[in-house]
Amino acid sequence: MSVNVTGRENIDPQQSYVVVANHQSLYDVFVLYGYSGIDFKWVMKQEMRSVPGLGIGCEKIGHIFVDRSNVQAALASIKAAESKIRNGTSVVFFPEGTRSRDGALLKFKKGAFRFALDLNLPILPVTIVGTKDVLPSDSIDLLPGKVRLIIDPPIPVEGLGVKDVPRLMEQVRSVFEDRRRLISV
């Protein structure tokens, strides 16, 4: 697989971000780890904790599990994660909440945007294109291919409140749609 990365100059290594990425494949996580240059903790659904090897490994290195079926437990998990996000360590959210089976963007959840506001951290939009062809959904077949990772300029959130969440969500969605439309892998 070849990976073409653009926008690394948009990252300040001393700044923590709420990294918001689209989600096409399980391979998205490996692309972010290997090519973004960002030190991050990943927010994942509680069900991932039961995946052999992955669950215990992610727990040991401090990733964040969220029980999406229990709003109070999810909020408590996110609150506990705040201490891990500082001094250039960021947090990654897939706002769609799950992988898109066909590459089309799914409806966004609000968690990433609320987290950014709560911690007053800029949102860093990251668009991933091509991973759905490298590791298709519901498959373990890793295929050759080309992937693009586009890191856009951070979106500041200082001075914004909960009422601005829909606008922030739409702003990031527009970035993802524009990048995917303009980029041929």
N, C-alpha and C positions, 0 to 999 in steps of 0.2 A: 504494500500500500504506500502510495506517496501522499504526503500531506503538505499543502501549500498554506502557509500562515501569513496573514497580513494584519497589521495593526498593533504589533507588540509595543510600538512606541507610545501607545495609549495607556500603558501600564506604568504606574509609579510603584516600584518594589517596596517602598516604605508605607504605602497607603493600603488600607484594607478596603475591600469592595464587597458588595453583594453582586456576585457574578450571576447573570441570568442567561441561560443558554437554551436553545431549542433542543428537542430530544427526538432523534430518529432511530436510534439503535443502542443496544447495550454497549457498543463500541465507542459511543460518545465520551464515556468516562475515561477510557484509555487515551483518546485523542486529547482531552483536556489535560490529563496528567502528563502526557509525553511531550506536548507541543505548545501549551499556552504560556509556560514560564511563570505561572501563578502558584503561590503557596496557598492551598485552600483546604477547607473542610467541606464535605459534601453532605447535603441534606437528602436523606432517602427515606422511603416508606418503611415502616416497621417490619413489614413482611420480608424485607431483604436480610434481616437479622437471622432468619432461619436457613439461609443459603449456606451449605457447608463450606467452610473455609472463608468465604467472603464475609459472612456476618461477624464472626469473631475477630477477623482481621480488621474490619472497619471499626468495630467497637474499640479495639486496642489502640488504634491510631487516632481516635477521637472524632470520628465522623458522627453525624447527628441523625438519629432515627426519630421519625415522627409517626405517631399513631393517627392516621387520618380519619379513623372511625370515631375518635374521641377528641373533641375540640379542646377540652381543658388539658388533656394529656399532651396534645400537640403543642399547645401554647407553652406549657411547662417545659417541654423539650427544647423549644426554640429559645425560651428565656435562659435556660441552663447553658445554651450554646454561646451566649453573648461573651462569656469570659474567654472563649477560644478564638474570638475574632478580634485581633488587635495586632499592632506592630507589623503590618504587611500581610498577615494571614487573612485570607478572604473566605467567604462562604459561597458555595455554588448551589443554585436552585435550578431545577427544570420546571418552569412555571406551568407547563402543560400537565405536570403530575404523572405522566406516563409517556411511553414512546408512541409516536405517531406511526401507524402501520403503513401509511402511503406517503409519508413525507409532508403532508399538509399540516399546517399548524392547528393544534387543538385549542380549546378554550383555556385561558390562563386562570390559575388560582391566584389569590391575593397575597399569600404568605411571604413571598420574596419581597414584595413591594412594601408590605407592612414592616418587615424586618429592617429594610433599608431606612425607613422613616424612624422606627424606634431607636436605631443605633446611629442615625444621622450619617449613614455611609452612602457614598455614591453608588449608583447602579452601573455595572459594566456589562453591556450587551455583547454576547458572544454567539455568533451564528455558525452552525456546523452544517456543512453540505456534503453529502455523498456517503455518509456512514451507513445509511439504510441499504446501500448496494454492497457494502463490504461485509456487513454482518446483518442479513435480513431478519426481520422480526420472526419469532417462533422458529428459529433455525440455529444450529451450531456450526453451520458451514461458513468459515471465514474465507472470503473471496478476494482476489486482487481488485484493486480499484484506486480511485483518486478521491481525496478528501480535501475540502477547503475549510479553514478555520479563520473566521474574520472577527477581529476584536475591535469594536467601535469605541469612540471616545466615551468616557464616563458621563453619566447623567447625574448632575448634582441634585440633592434633595433638601438641602438646608432651607429652612423657612416653609417647607411644605408640610401638609397634614393629611390626615386620613381622607379628607374630601378629595385629595389629589391622586389617590390610588388609581381610579379608572383612567385618568389622563396618562399616568406613568405606564400603566399596562398597555394602553393603546400606542404610546410612543415606542415602547420596546417591540411590540408586535409589528409596527410599521418598519422598524429597522430590520427585523428578521425577514419580513416579506420583501422589502426592497433588495436586500442582499441576495436572497435566494432567487429572485427574479432576474437580477443583473448578472449573476455568476453562473457560468457554465463550468462545471468541475473539469 
